[in-house]
Amino acid sequence: MTGVAEHFDLLIRNGIVVDGTGLPRRRLDVGIRDGKIAKFAHLENATADSEIDAKGCIVAPGIVDPHTHYDPQITFDPYATMSCYHGVTTVLAGNCGFSVAPCKPEDREYLKGIFARVEDMDPIALAAVRWDEFVTFEEFIKTRTGRLGVNFACYVGHSNLRRWVMGDDSHRRAATEDEVAQMRAMLAEALEAGAAGLSSSAAAVHMDINGDPVPSRLADRSEFLALADELGKFGKGSITFLPASSIGGLDDIDKDYLIELGLRSGVPIIIQGLGGRNKVDAPTATWEASVKFLDRATAAGAPVYSLLISRPFDRPVIFGPNCPHYPAVASWHKMMRLPKEERDALLRDPVARDEMRDAVEKYNRDPTKGTMLPPPLWVALFVDSVADPKNAALQGKSVADIAKEAGKAPGDVVLDLLLDEDMQTEFRWQTETPEWAEAVKTAQYDPRMIIGVSDGGAHLAKDDGSDWSSYFLRSWVLDRGAWSLEEGIRQITQIPAALLGLVDRGTLRVTGPADIMIFDPETIGPWRKEFARDLPGNVGRFKAWGKGVKATIVNGQPIVLDGALTTNLPGTVVSPA
């Protein structure tokens, strides 16, 4: 009524609204009521239970992260830290073919072993998951009601379905027709309960704790296609899949397979690392061929997409018993775990040195011999800090450059330095090069490439990639100008939400959910990474802090405000429509 001041639950004043649609920004206030946006207007006369002054800041939709492994962590950390500190309001978990549910009680240790082996999750921290609260996927989803800070979506894992139906045979053989029918029925139940879709992996790098292939790797293609058919009956959600040839570059057989999956299911098929030599590589090696494949899939009506890692690796590397980066280089991995006297003797042994000299370049590429994840290669490994001042001139240089200057093999450079400084030298794995930047810039303009991703909740002893969105906004949008602000925000809000079928997320609109990120465009960006022991059981992890995020708001309630977590739990389980 005229003359009556409007009242809101939350009022965001003086900000610049970028609504996620790509349309131009607007200077407006935002009134929020009952978890939804009630009004965009100049609301100087309005009142509210609480207010946020967003002067000088951008008011944007909350970020949607399509690839995380937060399903274990979310049971004891409802805010999905550290992603929430970077404006993320919705996370999609259960990727790579395994999720915390469905899982029979007798299979919990086995499933924990997969999370530990594939995603580097500490078994002690995993023991904090309240496995006793759920068995089925539906029960797991129901346990999250009223206990979420962020919005949470989750795939059902193909390995979970196989393990439930086939037991120990799930990682030994193909399924029978009856077993496939049982898996289809379980998938249908999970989709009815709100699953975001189906995840699977055929990649040789994915092994269980016993060194056996994860169950999804033993599936015949006819089995996975049958599950795609089941998903097609629902006509919503997505399939995330790591094909067998994703390590080394997609082959033609897998390309045809992906197109068939898209045609059979009718939903987005999301892979990783397209155009690169492995799933974490920049799209350089096979990009032109990849575009031809994407064009062929699009022409056929098969919606195939690939996740694009838009932030370069920047990880500390400290050689020692806890170094997680060289399991694919057996001699180096073993050397770092020897007692000091044995290690020093080994490093002085000419025979051992002959083997280790070029072992990193020849890392394991045979899936029958263990992990094939590439180690930090010498061109991307830099001396970060030395223990002896006489070596100070090496700081900031790559191992490859030091080797060239010294006329030595790169492996000898590192081994000599470790011996000289008693393993106290600190290195840094940094993958940004002009080639990397040009490749990523080119790839992100293709509409089939999805910008991200955090891999949240996984590999935390190596790194925390949750600052990817802050990096994207700072580096690609504001500094390099690869995108306008409006379009850059759309790339990490509306587009992933639409891809995943989360139709009410990713934009700011009247009557829509008030999932909001407020940030300062002058300061937004990654800041620092610290190692903290704050997971259950005093387990350590890297935490990626950022700058410039004033507030992360979920369904109208701040969960992060001025850099600090609140106690609000406004998150909800979100499902594709």
Secondary structure per residue as TSV (DSSP state, phi and psi in degrees):
chain	resnum	aa	ss	phi	psi
A	1	M	-	360.0	144.5
A	2	T	T	-60.6	134.0
A	3	G	T	89.5	-11.9
A	4	V	S	-100.0	121.2
A	5	A	-	-66.5	132.1
A	6	E	-	-73.0	147.7
A	7	H	E	-123.2	137.9
A	8	F	E	-127.6	162.2
A	9	D	E	-71.3	-42.5
A	10	L	E	-139.5	137.4
A	11	L	E	-126.7	122.6
A	12	I	E	-102.8	114.3
A	13	R	E	-104.9	149.8
A	14	N	S	68.4	15.0
A	15	G	-	-92.8	170.2
A	16	I	E	-104.0	114.6
A	17	V	E	-86.2	123.8
A	18	V	-	-117.4	108.9
A	19	D	-	-85.2	-0.1
A	20	G	S	91.6	-7.3
A	21	T	S	-86.9	-11.7
A	22	G	S	96.2	-9.3
A	23	L	-	-72.2	158.5
A	24	P	-	-59.8	152.2
A	25	R	-	-66.0	158.5
A	26	R	E	-139.6	142.5
A	27	R	E	-89.6	100.7
A	28	L	-	-145.4	156.9
A	29	D	E	-88.7	159.8
A	30	V	E	-125.8	119.7
A	31	G	E	-100.8	130.8
A	32	I	E	-121.6	134.0
A	33	R	E	-143.6	134.1
A	34	D	T	55.2	37.7
A	35	G	T	80.4	0.8
A	36	K	E	-125.0	159.1
A	37	I	E	-74.9	121.0
A	38	A	E	-96.8	-29.3
A	39	K	E	-164.2	140.6
A	40	F	E	-109.0	121.2
A	41	A	E	-173.3	175.7
A	42	H	-	-84.9	106.3
A	43	L	-	-111.9	43.7
A	44	E	T	-63.4	-24.9
A	45	N	T	-95.0	-3.1
A	46	A	-	-77.8	159.9
A	47	T	E	-120.7	164.9
A	48	A	E	-157.8	156.5
A	49	D	E	-63.8	-34.2
A	50	S	E	-149.9	154.2
A	51	E	E	-133.6	152.4
A	52	I	E	-126.8	125.7
A	53	D	E	-87.8	111.3
A	54	A	-	-102.6	26.3
A	55	K	T	-57.6	130.6
A	56	G	T	79.6	1.9
A	57	C	-	-113.1	160.5
A	58	I	E	-95.9	132.2
A	59	V	E	-105.8	107.9
A	60	A	E	-126.5	165.5
A	61	P	E	-62.9	152.5
A	62	G	-	-65.2	148.7
A	63	I	E	-76.9	142.3
A	64	V	E	-108.5	116.6
A	65	D	E	-101.5	111.5
A	66	P	-	-84.8	-3.9
A	67	H	-	-139.7	98.3
A	68	T	B	-137.6	170.1
A	69	H	-	-125.4	42.2
A	70	Y	H	-78.7	-2.3
A	71	D	H	-61.3	-36.6
A	72	P	H	-69.8	-48.1
A	73	Q	H	-63.8	-33.8
A	74	I	T	-63.1	-20.2
A	75	T	T	-74.2	-20.3
A	76	F	T	-124.8	-4.2
A	77	D	-	-135.8	88.5
A	78	P	T	-68.0	-9.3
A	79	Y	T	-97.8	-2.7
A	80	A	T	51.7	52.7
A	81	T	T	-69.6	137.0
A	82	M	T	-102.1	3.5
A	83	S	G	-57.2	-37.8
A	84	C	G	-62.6	-25.9
A	85	Y	G	-72.6	-11.6
A	86	H	G	-110.9	23.0
A	87	G	T	85.7	7.9
A	88	V	E	-79.2	126.9
A	89	T	E	-112.8	-16.5
A	90	T	E	-136.7	128.4
A	91	V	E	-120.8	144.1
A	92	L	E	-112.9	118.3
A	93	A	E	-110.5	-174.4
A	94	G	-	77.5	26.8
A	95	N	-	-80.7	170.7
A	96	C	T	68.7	13.5
A	97	G	T	99.2	1.5
A	98	F	-	-142.8	144.0
A	99	S	-	-138.8	166.1
A	100	V	S	-68.8	-17.3
A	101	A	-	-145.7	153.5
A	102	P	S	-74.9	148.6
A	103	C	-	-157.3	120.2
A	104	K	-	-68.3	150.3
A	105	P	G	-53.3	-38.7
A	106	E	G	-73.1	-10.5
A	107	D	G	-103.5	3.9
A	108	R	H	-63.9	-41.8
A	109	E	H	-64.6	-38.3
A	110	Y	H	-62.9	-45.4
A	111	L	H	-66.2	-40.0
A	112	K	H	-59.1	-35.1
A	113	G	H	-65.8	-34.4
A	114	I	H	-67.8	-46.3
A	115	F	H	-59.0	-38.8
A	116	A	H	-69.0	-43.5
A	117	R	H	-76.1	-48.8
A	118	V	H	-80.5	-40.6
A	119	E	H	-108.8	10.0
A	120	D	-	56.8	33.7
A	121	M	-	-85.9	136.7
A	122	D	-	-72.4	129.8
A	123	P	H	-57.9	-30.9
A	124	I	H	-66.6	-44.2
A	125	A	H	-65.7	-39.3
A	126	L	H	-63.3	-24.6
A	127	A	T	-66.3	-16.9
A	128	A	T	-79.3	-12.5
A	129	V	S	-65.5	132.8
A	130	R	-	-81.7	70.2
A	131	W	G	-60.6	-26.1
A	132	D	G	-71.2	-10.7
A	133	E	G	-84.9	-12.1
A	134	F	-	-153.6	155.2
A	135	V	S	-128.5	-53.0
A	136	T	S	-83.7	166.4
A	137	F	H	-64.7	-40.5
A	138	E	H	-61.6	-41.1
A	139	E	H	-64.2	-40.2
A	140	F	H	-60.1	-47.4
A	141	I	H	-60.9	-41.6
A	142	K	H	-65.5	-30.7
A	143	T	H	-68.9	-15.0
A	144	R	T	-85.0	-13.1
A	145	T	T	-59.2	124.8
A	146	G	T	75.0	7.2
A	147	R	-	-128.1	24.0
A	148	L	-	-118.3	137.8
A	149	G	S	-89.3	-50.4
A	150	V	S	-90.8	163.9
A	151	N	E	-73.8	144.4
A	152	F	E	-134.0	126.2
A	153	A	E	-122.6	154.6
A	154	C	E	-149.5	133.4
A	155	Y	-	-75.7	158.5
A	156	V	E	-95.8	134.1
A	157	G	E	-84.0	134.4
A	158	H	H	-59.8	-40.0
A	159	S	H	-63.5	-35.0
A	160	N	H	-63.2	-43.8
A	161	L	H	-61.9	-44.4
A	162	R	H	-65.3	-43.5
A	163	R	H	-63.6	-40.3
A	164	W	H	-63.0	-44.5
A	165	V	H	-81.5	-37.4
A	166	M	H	-111.3	-9.8
A	167	G	G	61.7	-139.2
A	168	D	G	-63.0	-23.7
A	169	D	G	-68.6	-12.3
A	170	S	G	-63.2	-26.5
A	171	H	G	-109.8	22.7
A	172	R	T	-125.1	-26.7
A	173	R	S	-151.8	171.5
A	174	A	-	-74.8	160.2
A	175	A	-	-87.5	151.8
A	176	T	-	-79.8	169.4
A	177	E	H	-59.6	-40.8
A	178	D	H	-65.0	-39.8
A	179	E	H	-67.0	-37.9
A	180	V	H	-63.4	-39.7
A	181	A	H	-62.7	-39.1
A	182	Q	H	-65.0	-40.7
A	183	M	H	-64.9	-39.1
A	184	R	H	-61.1	-41.2
A	185	A	H	-65.4	-40.5
A	186	M	H	-66.3	-39.9
A	187	L	H	-61.8	-43.5
A	188	A	H	-59.9	-41.2
A	189	E	H	-63.2	-42.2
A	190	A	H	-66.0	-40.7
A	191	L	H	-64.6	-39.7
A	192	E	H	-63.1	-32.5
A	193	A	H	-79.8	-8.1
A	194	G	T	113.9	13.8
A	195	A	-	-60.5	147.4
A	196	A	-	-77.4	-8.6
A	197	G	E	141.5	-148.6
A	198	L	E	-127.0	137.6
A	199	S	E	-119.3	148.9
A	200	S	E	-156.1	164.6
A	201	S	E	-146.9	136.0
A	202	A	-	-116.5	11.3
A	203	A	-	-74.9	137.5
A	204	A	T	-67.2	-17.0
A	205	V	T	-76.2	-11.8
A	206	H	-	-94.5	104.8
A	207	M	B	-122.8	156.3
A	208	D	-	-87.0	-177.7
A	209	I	T	-65.5	-20.1
A	210	N	T	-91.5	0.2
A	211	G	S	86.0	8.4
A	212	D	S	-91.1	157.4
A	213	P	B	-61.2	143.3
A	214	V	-	-62.6	151.9
A	215	P	G	-52.8	-38.6
A	216	S	G	-62.0	-23.6
A	217	R	G	-70.4	-19.3
A	218	L	G	-91.2	0.6
A	219	A	-	-75.2	132.8
A	220	D	-	-64.8	154.9
A	221	R	H	-63.3	-31.1
A	222	S	H	-63.0	-33.0
A	223	E	H	-66.5	-48.5
A	224	F	H	-68.1	-34.6
A	225	L	H	-65.6	-35.1
A	226	A	H	-64.3	-39.4
A	227	L	H	-67.0	-35.8
A	228	A	H	-63.2	-39.3
A	229	D	H	-58.7	-41.8
A	230	E	H	-64.0	-42.2
A	231	L	H	-64.2	-34.7
A	232	G	H	-63.1	-26.7
A	233	K	H	-66.3	-29.4
A	234	F	H	-84.5	-30.1
A	235	G	T	67.1	25.2
A	236	K	-	-151.9	165.0
A	237	G	S	88.9	-161.2
A	238	S	E	-154.8	167.8
A	239	I	E	-119.8	125.5
A	240	T	E	-109.5	132.4
A	241	F	E	-148.4	138.3
A	242	L	E	-111.5	101.8
A	243	P	-	-65.4	163.4
A	244	A	G	-60.7	-35.3
A	245	S	G	-93.3	13.8
A	246	S	G	-65.8	-24.3
A	247	I	T	-93.0	106.2
A	248	G	T	113.5	-10.7
A	249	G	-	105.7	133.1
A	250	L	-	-58.1	133.2
A	251	D	-	-93.6	171.9
A	252	D	H	-65.7	-33.3
A	253	I	H	-63.4	-44.9
A	254	D	H	-69.0	-33.7
A	255	K	H	-61.8	-44.7
A	256	D	H	-64.4	-38.0
A	257	Y	H	-63.0	-44.4
A	258	L	H	-62.8	-40.3
A	259	I	H	-64.1	-41.3
A	260	E	H	-64.8	-40.0
A	261	L	H	-59.2	-43.0
A	262	G	H	-65.0	-39.4
A	263	L	H	-71.5	-38.4
A	264	R	H	-71.6	-36.4
A	265	S	H	-92.3	-34.5
A	266	G	-	74.1	7.2
A	267	V	S	-114.6	162.5
A	268	P	-	-56.8	134.8
A	269	I	E	-105.6	118.0
A	270	I	E	-113.7	119.6
A	271	I	E	-114.5	-172.2
A	272	Q	E	-131.0	149.4
A	273	G	-	68.7	23.8
A	274	L	T	-59.9	132.3
A	275	G	T	95.1	-10.2
A	276	G	S	-105.3	-179.6
A	277	R	S	-86.5	-13.8
A	278	N	S	-158.3	179.0
A	279	K	T	-70.6	-13.8
A	280	V	T	-110.8	6.1
A	281	D	S	-84.4	153.0
A	282	A	-	-68.3	151.5
A	283	P	T	-76.6	73.2
A	284	T	T	-113.4	-44.6
A	285	A	T	-65.6	-41.7
A	286	T	T	-133.1	34.9
A	287	W	H	-65.9	-44.7
A	288	E	H	-61.6	-42.8
A	289	A	H	-65.9	-33.4
A	290	S	H	-67.1	-40.4
A	291	V	H	-62.5	-40.9
A	292	K	H	-61.6	-40.8
A	293	F	H	-63.4	-46.6
A	294	L	H	-61.4	-40.2
A	295	D	H	-63.6	-39.1
A	296	R	H	-66.5	-41.2
A	297	A	H	-64.3	-43.8
A	298	T	H	-62.1	-44.0
A	299	A	H	-62.5	-31.4
A	300	A	H	-81.3	-11.4
A	301	G	T	86.4	19.8
A	302	A	-	-101.4	112.4
A	303	P	-	-80.1	86.9
A	304	V	E	-103.1	131.9
A	305	Y	E	-131.2	160.6
A	306	S	E	-132.6	139.0
A	307	L	E	-72.5	142.1
A	308	L	E	-121.3	118.9
A	309	I	E	-76.5	109.7
A	310	S	-	-98.6	-0.8
A	311	R	S	-114.4	128.7
A	312	P	-	-68.5	156.0
A	313	F	-	-62.2	139.3
A	314	D	E	-147.9	84.9
A	315	R	E	-124.9	137.7
A	316	P	E	-69.4	141.9
A	317	V	E	-128.0	114.8
A	318	I	E	-121.2	114.5
A	319	F	-	-71.7	123.2
A	320	G	S	172.1	-176.9
A	321	P	T	-61.6	-20.8
A	322	N	T	-100.7	5.0
A	323	C	-	-67.8	123.1
A	324	P	-	-98.0	7.3
A	325	H	S	-96.6	-8.0
A	326	Y	-	-124.1	28.8
A	327	P	T	-64.5	-21.0
A	328	A	T	-83.1	1.1
A	329	V	S	-122.3	90.2
A	330	A	H	-57.7	-43.7
A	331	S	H	-66.1	-39.4
A	332	W	H	-71.3	-41.8
A	333	H	H	-59.7	-42.7
A	334	K	H	-69.7	-42.5
A	335	M	H	-55.9	-43.0
A	336	M	T	-68.0	-14.5
A	337	R	T	-106.6	7.6
A	338	L	S	-83.3	152.2
A	339	P	-	-59.5	156.3
A	340	K	H	-54.2	-47.7
A	341	E	H	-63.7	-42.4
A	342	E	H	-66.8	-38.9
A	343	R	H	-64.9	-46.3
A	344	D	H	-62.3	-40.0
A	345	A	H	-64.1	-40.2
A	346	L	H	-62.6	-43.0
A	347	L	H	-69.6	-15.0
A	348	R	H	-99.7	-4.7
A	349	D	-	-81.4	115.7
A	350	P	H	-57.9	-36.7
A	351	V	H	-66.7	-45.4
A	352	A	H	-63.7	-41.0
A	353	R	H	-65.1	-36.2
A	354	D	H	-60.2	-38.4
A	355	E	H	-74.8	-38.5
A	356	M	H	-80.1	-19.4
A	357	R	T	-53.2	-47.1
A	358	D	T	-120.4	23.4
A	359	A	T	-68.6	-33.2
A	360	V	T	-65.1	-41.7
A	361	E	T	-64.8	-26.3
A	362	K	T	-104.4	34.8
A	363	Y	-	-54.8	158.4
A	364	N	-	-59.3	129.4
A	365	R	-	-123.4	14.2
A	366	D	-	-109.0	112.7
A	367	P	G	-62.6	-20.4
A	368	T	G	-76.8	-11.1
A	369	K	G	-107.1	12.6
A	370	G	S	115.2	-161.5
A	371	T	-	-63.0	146.7
A	372	M	-	-115.2	12.0
A	373	L	-	-63.3	125.8
A	374	P	-	-63.1	139.6
A	375	P	-	-81.6	172.0
A	376	P	-	-62.3	120.6
A	377	L	-	-84.6	158.8
A	378	W	G	-63.3	-32.3
A	379	V	G	-67.5	-21.2
A	380	A	G	-108.2	4.8
A	381	L	E	-106.3	123.1
A	382	F	E	-117.7	146.1
A	383	V	E	-74.5	118.0
A	384	D	E	-95.1	-40.0
A	385	S	E	-155.7	135.2
A	386	V	-	-107.8	156.3
A	387	A	S	-91.2	-25.8
A	388	D	S	-111.2	123.9
A	389	P	G	-54.2	-25.4
A	390	K	G	-66.5	-17.2
A	391	N	G	-100.4	11.3
A	392	A	G	-59.1	-30.4
A	393	A	G	-65.1	-15.4
A	394	L	G	-81.8	-17.9
A	395	Q	T	-62.4	133.9
A	396	G	T	87.8	-6.9
A	397	K	-	-96.3	149.6
A	398	S	B	-77.1	153.2
A	399	V	H	-60.2	-38.0
A	400	A	H	-61.4	-42.6
A	401	D	H	-69.1	-40.1
A	402	I	H	-61.6	-42.2
A	403	A	H	-63.3	-40.9
A	404	K	H	-63.8	-43.2
A	405	E	H	-65.5	-36.1
A	406	A	H	-89.0	-9.9
A	407	G	T	68.1	33.7
A	408	K	S	-122.7	164.7
A	409	A	-	-72.1	141.4
A	410	P	H	-55.9	-39.2
A	411	G	H	-60.1	-39.5
A	412	D	H	-67.3	-36.1
A	413	V	H	-57.0	-49.2
A	414	V	H	-67.9	-46.4
A	415	L	H	-63.6	-40.5
A	416	D	H	-63.8	-40.8
A	417	L	H	-67.6	-40.1
A	418	L	H	-65.1	-39.0
A	419	L	H	-68.5	-42.9
A	420	D	H	-65.1	-37.4
A	421	E	T	-108.0	18.3
A	422	D	T	51.8	44.9
A	423	M	T	66.2	18.3
A	424	Q	-	-93.7	-6.1
A	425	T	-	-66.2	137.2
A	426	E	E	-110.0	135.1
A	427	F	E	-117.6	171.2
A	428	R	E	-139.4	133.5
A	429	W	E	-96.8	108.0
A	430	Q	E	-127.1	122.3
A	431	T	-	-103.9	0.6
A	432	E	-	-75.7	121.3
A	433	T	-	-135.3	166.1
A	434	P	H	-56.0	-36.9
A	435	E	H	-64.9	-44.8
A	436	W	H	-59.4	-48.3
A	437	A	H	-61.8	-43.4
A	438	E	H	-66.8	-39.9
A	439	A	H	-65.8	-44.8
A	440	V	H	-68.8	-37.9
A	441	K	H	-61.7	-45.1
A	442	T	H	-63.6	-46.2
A	443	A	H	-66.4	-35.9
A	444	Q	H	-69.6	-15.4
A	445	Y	T	-80.8	-14.0
A	446	D	S	-76.9	126.7
A	447	P	T	-66.5	-10.6
A	448	R	T	-89.5	-3.4
A	449	M	E	-99.7	128.6
A	450	I	E	-106.6	119.6
A	451	I	E	-73.3	135.4
A	452	G	E	171.8	-149.1
A	453	V	-	-138.0	165.1
A	454	S	-	-87.5	-30.4
A	455	D	-	57.7	32.3
A	456	G	B	-52.3	138.0
A	457	G	T	88.9	-9.8
A	458	A	S	-115.2	155.6
A	459	H	S	55.5	32.7
A	460	L	T	-71.7	-18.1
A	461	A	T	-76.5	-15.8
A	462	K	T	-96.3	-41.2
A	463	D	-	-171.7	168.1
A	464	D	-	-130.4	111.3
A	465	G	G	-89.5	14.4
A	466	S	G	-69.5	-10.0
A	467	D	G	-87.5	12.0
A	468	W	H	-58.9	-38.5
A	469	S	H	-71.8	-39.0
A	470	S	H	-64.9	-38.9
A	471	Y	H	-63.7	-44.3
A	472	F	I	-60.3	-47.1
A	473	L	I	-64.5	-43.3
A	474	R	I	-69.5	-53.2
A	475	S	I	-81.6	-53.7
A	476	W	I	-81.2	-33.5
A	477	V	I	-92.1	-57.1
A	478	L	I	-86.0	-35.1
A	479	D	I	-90.9	-52.7
A	480	R	S	-83.3	-19.1
A	481	G	-	66.8	28.0
A	482	A	S	-65.6	-27.2
A	483	W	S	-134.5	152.9
A	484	S	-	-67.7	161.4
A	485	L	H	-59.1	-43.8
A	486	E	H	-62.7	-45.2
A	487	E	H	-74.6	-35.6
A	488	G	H	-61.5	-42.9
A	489	I	H	-64.3	-40.9
A	490	R	H	-60.2	-34.6
A	491	Q	H	-63.0	-27.2
A	492	I	T	-114.6	10.6
A	493	T	T	-128.4	-76.0
A	494	Q	H	-64.7	-42.3
A	495	I	H	-64.4	-52.2
A	496	P	H	-63.6	-34.6
A	497	A	H	-62.5	-44.4
A	498	A	H	-65.7	-41.5
A	499	L	H	-58.1	-41.6
A	500	L	H	-85.0	-5.5
A	501	G	T	81.9	15.7
A	502	L	-	-90.1	75.2
A	503	V	T	-68.1	-20.6
A	504	D	T	-96.8	6.4
A	505	R	S	-114.1	164.7
A	506	G	S	94.1	-8.6
A	507	T	S	-137.8	162.0
A	508	L	-	-106.2	119.5
A	509	R	-	-149.7	151.5
A	510	V	T	-61.6	133.6
A	511	T	T	81.2	-7.3
A	512	G	S	-85.9	160.3
A	513	P	B	-57.8	140.3
A	514	A	-	-89.0	68.3
A	515	D	-	-94.9	113.2
A	516	I	E	-139.3	141.3
A	517	M	E	-116.2	127.0
A	518	I	E	-112.2	122.1
A	519	F	E	-142.1	155.1
A	520	D	-	-91.4	115.0
A	521	P	T	-66.7	-18.1
A	522	E	T	-76.2	-27.4
A	523	T	T	-121.7	-10.1
A	524	I	-	-54.6	137.2
A	525	G	E	158.8	169.6
A	526	P	E	-68.2	156.5
A	527	W	E	-125.5	-74.4
A	528	R	E	-149.4	161.8
A	529	K	E	-121.7	131.1
A	530	E	E	-123.2	150.9
A	531	F	E	-98.9	120.8
A	532	A	E	-131.6	146.8
A	533	R	E	-101.3	78.0
A	534	D	E	-125.6	9.7
A	535	L	E	-86.1	162.7
A	536	P	G	-52.4	142.4
A	537	G	G	75.9	17.0
A	538	N	G	63.4	27.1
A	539	V	E	-74.1	139.9
A	540	G	E	-91.3	159.0
A	541	R	E	-158.5	158.5
A	542	F	E	-82.5	142.2
A	543	K	E	-125.4	123.1
A	544	A	E	-95.0	109.9
A	545	W	E	-93.2	151.3
A	546	G	E	-126.1	-179.6
A	547	K	E	-125.1	152.6
A	548	G	-	92.7	-8.9
A	549	V	E	-86.7	114.2
A	550	K	E	-82.1	-38.4
A	551	A	E	-155.3	143.2
A	552	T	E	-117.2	118.9
A	553	I	E	-118.5	127.7
A	554	V	E	-118.7	122.0
A	555	N	T	48.0	43.5
A	556	G	T	85.8	-0.9
A	557	Q	E	-123.6	130.3
A	558	P	E	-64.7	132.5
A	559	I	E	-106.3	-22.5
A	560	V	E	-131.2	128.9
A	561	L	E	-138.9	121.2
A	562	D	T	51.2	43.7
A	563	G	T	84.7	0.5
A	564	A	E	-122.4	142.9
A	565	L	E	-69.6	143.5
A	566	T	-	-94.4	-173.3
A	567	T	S	-104.9	7.3
A	568	N	-	-70.0	144.9
A	569	L	-	-127.7	69.3
A	570	P	-	-91.9	-2.1
A	571	G	-	-68.3	160.0
A	572	T	-	-142.1	159.7
A	573	V	B	-74.7	127.1
A	574	V	-	-112.5	143.9
A	575	S	-	-134.2	153.7
A	576	P	-	-67.8	145.7
A	577	A	-	-100.5	360.0
